[in-house]
Amino acid sequence: ESTLERTASDESSVSQPYRLRRELSALEYARTSKVVLIVSAYGLLRFTAIAQDDATPLFMSTPIYTGGMGMDTKTIGLALLGRGVTLVLMVMFVFPHLKKIYGSLSLAKLAAVIIPVGVAFFPFLKEVQSVTPSWVLYVLMQVYFVLLVFGFSIGFTAVTILVNNSAPPRVIGTVNGFSQSAAALTSAVAPAVAGTLFSWSLTNGLSFPFDSHFVFFFTGLCSSFVGLILYFLPKSIDSRATEDTPL
């Protein structure tokens, strides 16, 4: 009889935690630290991408005497043309190969290093503009955009996978809803922030770094927090979560 009681007790102690974990609601999973962190990283990454996309053509079209590059719309279009093609190639061919070797979390951390540096570096191309032929500047800009698109493409793809890995399949729809809501919010705010900061930098009369460089420095600083967030994520997020995965 004591053996039966001990067996029943052992079964109860083993099964009870699993029962409790299965009963967690979608909202309870969405409030776990792992989900909050990765959703925050996704929102910040979207803010960075939208702000950079907004500030880049503004900087390129602004007259040289006020701190920009003084380019016309045709030149800007040609300079930005390669970004879309590069993005498709990176996502379709480069990222899957790198993911097999390094995993999504490591690639996200790599992107979190490339993006802040890349975003903050862009206004320094103006210094090159004054001392090189236009074709050299064009080549340098294409190299720059390829590197930046590489960072954003692996960053977004890796973080999206990590969002999907952060909770069990039965609640992942809710978690994705939170991540898309965060992205929508930051996407709405980013153009206003970038445009306001760029306008302010052109009229404040302040010197470097508060001149036309400032919006890119600010955006790069914001994106650097993505790396800080990713640092606190467990390695287990590289695999799809189950009901038994530690929270």
N, C-alpha and C positions, 0 to 999 in steps of 0.2 A: 504493500500500500504506500509506503514512504517513497518507493521508487516511482510509482505512478504520479504521486504528488509532485516529486521533483521534476519529472519529465514535463508535466503540465505547466509547472512554474517556468521551466526553461523555455518552452514554446511561447509562453505569454511574454516573457522578457524579450524574446527575439522578434516576435511578430508585432508587438505593440508599437515600436518606433516606426516600422514600415506602414502600419495603419495610419499613424498620425501624419506621416509625410504624404501619403496618398490623399489625405483629406485637406491639404493646403489648397486654398482657392487661388484663382488666377491673380487676384489683387494682392494676396499675401506673397506670392512669388514675385510680383512686380515690385514689391517693397524690399526685397532682399538686397543686400549690399552689392552682390554681383551684378544684378540686373540694373540697379540704379547707376552703378559705375559705368557699365558699358553703354547704357542709353545716354548718359551725360557725355561720354566720349564721342558718340555718334552725333549728338547735337552740336558739340563744339567743332567737330570736323566739318559739318555742313555750314556752320557759321563762317568758318575760315574760307571754304571754297567759294561761297557766295560773295563774301566781302572782297576777296581777291579778284574774282571775276568782275565785280563792279568797279573796283578801284583801278584795275589795269588799263582798260581803254580810256578812262578819265585822265590818267597820268600820261598816256601816250598821246592824247589829243590836245592836252593843255599846252599853250605856247611856251617856248623855251624860256622867254624872259620872265615868265611867272613861275617857273620851276618844273615844267613838264618836258616832253620830248618833241612837241610840235609836229606830230605826224598827221597826215590827212587820212580820211576814212579808207581809201584804197590800200594804203600802206599798212594800216592797222589790220585790215581784213586779211591781207597776205601774211602778215606776221602771226596772226592767230589761227591761220588755216590748218596748220599741221597738228593742232592740239586734239581735234576730234578723231583724226585718223590714228594718232598715237594712243589715245585712250582705248579705242576698240582693240588695237593690237595687243596692248598690255593686258587687258582683261581676258581676252580670248586665248592668248598663247603664252604670255610671260608668267602671269600670276599662277595658273594651275601648276606649272612646273615648279615654281618657287615654293608653293604651298606644300607640295609633297616632300620637299627637303627640309623646310624650316618650320612649317606650321603657321596657322593664322595669327596667333598671338605675337610671335617673333616678327612677322611681317608688319603687323600693325605698329609695333614698337619702332621698327625701321622707318616706317612712314612718318611716325611722330618726331623723328629726328630730321628727315629730309624736308618736310613741309615748312616748319618754322624758319629754317635757314633759307629755303628757297623763296618763300614769300618776302622775307625781310631783305633779301638780296636784290630784288627786281629793280628798285629805283636807282641802283648803282650803275645800271646799264646806260643811264643818261651820261655818266662820266665818260664812258667808252664812245658814245655817240659823237662827242666833240673832237675826238682824236683819230677816228678810223673812217674809212670809206663806208658808204651806206650798205654795200653788199656784205662787208665784214660784220657790221652790226646786225644785219638780217640773219646771217649764219649763227652768230652768237645767241641771238634771241631764240632761234629754233632749237639750239642745243639746250638753252635754259628751259624752254617750255617742255621739251621732251623729259628732262629730269624732274620738273615739277609735276607733270602729268603722271610720270612713273610713281611719284610719292602719293599723289591723290588717288590714283587707280588702285594701288595695292592697299592703301589706307582704307578707302571706302569698302572695297571688296572684303578685306580681312575683318573689319569691324562689323559689317553686315553678317558675316558668318558667325562671329562671336556673339552677336545679339541672338541669333537662332540657336546657338549652343548654350545660352545662359539659363534656359528653363526647359522642362520636359515638353514633349510635343503637344500634349493636351492643352497647355496654357500659352503656347508660343504665339498664338494669334493676338492675345492680349498684350504680351510683351512687345511684339512688333508694332501694335497700335500705339503704345507709349513711345517707342523709338521714333515712329513717323510723326507723332505729335510734337516731340521735342525738335525734330528736324524741321518741321513746318514753322514752328515758332522762331527758331534761330534764322531760318531762311527769310522770314518776314522782317526780322529786325536788322539783319546784316546789311542790306543795301542802304537803309537809312543811316546806320552807324558809319559805314564806309564813306558815303557821300557827304555826310555832315563833317566828319573828321578831315576829309580831303579839302573841302571848301574852307574850313577853319585854318588848315595849314597854309593855304595860299594867301590868306588875308591877315594872319596874326602878326606878321612882321618879325617873327622869331627865327633864330638860326637853327642849324642842325642840332638835334634830330627832330625838332618840332616844325620843320619846313615840309616840303612835299613828300619827304621820306616817312613822315610820322604814321600815316594810315597803314603803311606796310609793316612798320615796326610793331604797331599796336596789334594788327591782325596776326603777325607771327608770334607775338607774345601770347595771345589767346590760344593759338594752336599748340603752343608748348605745354599747356595744361593737359592736352590729350595724353602725352607721354607720361605725365605724372599719374593720371588716372589709371592707365594701363599697367603701371608698376604695381598697383595694389590688387590686380586681378590674379586669381590662382591659375596655375598651369592647367588645371583640369578643364578650364573653359575651352581648351583646344579640342575637346571631344564633346559630342552632343550630350546634354544633360538627360538623366533619367530620374525617376522618382526617388532613387536611392543615392543620387549624387549629393555630396555635402553642399549645403547652402553657402 
